[in-house]
């Protein structure tokens, strides 16, 4: 943990995560927007952005040292397979470990030059695969907490059910994994009247997309 009050922790985390990618300002825009596989020179430049961001921020007296750590450590991986220094476990600052999870989720659920944004459910699935690999990407305790608070099917999410019906998540009172779906379409045919059903239960349909 971090030896900070709750207010200080949130201030450092909020400031740090807002500024965590500031090092990208030093990367050529054409590299950041490249739709093709990066060459070795471009990839090495990308891997420098955490250090560059830290160096840009560290001389500002208004920025606490803890708030610098998301910039420096958000691409480190719990297994030691990240960059820029290949730190592992608790050698990665706590705020950096928090930022690493948030950064990956945000990247996956945001549009990129080379792909469309992923749904929360697909993003969480990819992150679980990263975590279940032999080399864990994220702090396991923090990842568990993240999964406890981020719904894979948030309210407003369009979904497809295994019976061909389509609709939108309207409620999560039964839990994140048993969302209430407002059914609006049968295949491509819009229904005259919508109805609601709880998905992913023994009796209800499964969400497939």
Secondary structure, 3 states (H helix, E strand, C coil): CCCCCHHHHHHHHHHHHHHCCHHHHHCCHHHHCCCCCCCHHHHHHHHCHHHHHHHHHCCCCCCCHHHHHHHHHCCCCCCCCCCCCCCCHHHCCHHHHHHHHHHHHHHHCCCECCECCCCHHHHHHHHHHHHHCCCCCCCHHHHHHHHHHCCCCCCCCEEEECCCEEEEEEECCCCCCCCEEEEEEECCEEEEEEEEEECCCCCCCCECC
